[in-house]
Amino acid sequence: MRAKFLTALACSVLALPALADEAWQTNMGPIIWEQTLGSDAVLRLYSGEDESQVDVRMIVPGLGDDMMGGRGTYTGLWIAYDGDVACSVEMVDPLGGKSAYWGTFTLTFLEDGFPSDWAGAYGECLNPPSAPIQAHALVGDERASAPLGN
């Protein structure tokens, strides 16, 4: 009986879809924690209806070291594959693609633990971050409905 229960439990866990480590709803669309590259976190923003299209990747140096707490303010780089203003040089994204649509951002977590809302600003190219972005941490059913990280 115990073996059947453990087998059924293992099968049910394996059948679940993989969720993003963390997810937030922002004023620009849902963002997921896509992956961690060393001490850097790569966040993925979906701003359209089609969740299979990657709109923006945000590279957050140092956030990968602070996954479970001690979070504060971070500065980083975002890169998109399309946009309103093309920069004069291309930027390479963490997965090797290039784009002329990129900029910088600053974000501050409102709590130092997991999960936490955050707020910040972003700018295009090398312009200072000035456009606001706010993020609400998704938990429970909200998190389960966020786009999946691939």
N, C-alpha and C positions, 0 to 999 in steps of 0.2 A: 504494500500500500504506500509506504513512504517513498519507494523508488518511483512509482507512478506519479505521485504528487510532485516530486522534485523534477521529473521529466516534463510534466505539464507546466510547472513554474518556469523552467528554463526556456521552453518553447514560447511561452507567452511573453517573456522578457525579450527574447530575440526577435519576436514579431513586431515589437514597438518601433515606430519611426525614430530616427535619431533627431534629438532636439538641439538647437543651438545652446551653447553653454549659458549664455545670457541673452536676453532680448529686451528691447525697449521700444516704446511707441514714441515717435517724435513729431514735431510740427512739420516734418518733411516726409514722413513715412516710417515704416518699421526698420529697426536696426538690430542685427544679430552679431554676436561675437563669433566670427567665422573661424578663426584659428589663432594659435599662438606661435610666433616665430622667435625663439629665444626669449628675451625679455619684452618683446613687442607684441601687442595685441593687434589683430586685424579685424576691424569691425566692418560690416557690410550693410549698406543702406539700400533699401528698395523704395523708390518713389513712385513707381507706376503700378498698374494693375497686374502686370505680368511678373510674378515672383521669380521666374527663371532668368530674367535679365538682371545683370549686376549693374546698378546705376553708379554707386560710389563705394570705394573702399577707403577706410580711415585707418592709417597706421599710427598706433598710439605707443610710443616708446615708454617702457617702464611699467605699463599696465599689466603685462604678462607676469611680472614679479609680484604684483599686488592683487592677484585673483581673489584671494579669500579675506582680504582686509587691508587696512592701512592706506586706503585710497585717498587721494587729494586732487590736486590740479595737474593736468597734463597738457603738453603742447605736441602737436603732430602735423602730419601731412595727409591730405585727402587727394584721391585721384579718381577721375571719372572718364568714361569713354565718349562722352558727348557733353555739350554745355553751351552756355551763352557767350563766354569770353575765352578765346584760346590764348594761352600763354605763348611767349616768344620762343620757349624751349620746351621739349617734351620731358616728361618724368616717367621713370620706370616703376611699375607697380610691383608689389611683393611676389607676384606670380610670373613676372617677366614681360608683361605687356607694356606698351608705351602709349602715352596720351599727352596731348597739349592742354588738357583740361585738368587742372590741379590747383591746389592752394594749401593754406595753413589753417589750423584751428587751435583753439584752447578749450578744454572742457574741465569742469570741476564737479566731482561727485559730492552729493549733498550729505551722504553718510559714509563713514569709512569702511563699513561692512558690506556684505553681499546679501541680497541685491540692493541696489541703490539707484535713485533717480540722479540725473546730472543735468547741468546747463552749461552753455558755452557760446562761442561765436566762431565764425569761419570767414575767411576771405579768399579771393581768387588770386592765383599766381603768388607773387610775393607781397601783395597788399596786406596790411594788418587785418586780423580778424575783426569784423564789425557786424556781420549779419548774425542774428541770434538763432540758437537752436536749443530746444528743451527736450529732455527725454524722461519718460516715466517707465520705471522698471516693470516688466511683465512677469507675473508670477501665477502659478496654478493654471487655470483654464486659459487665461490670457496668454501665457507663455506657450502653452500647447498649440495655440492657434497662430503663433508667429511663424514666419517663413523658416524653412529648415536650412541648416548650414550644410553645404556639400563640400 
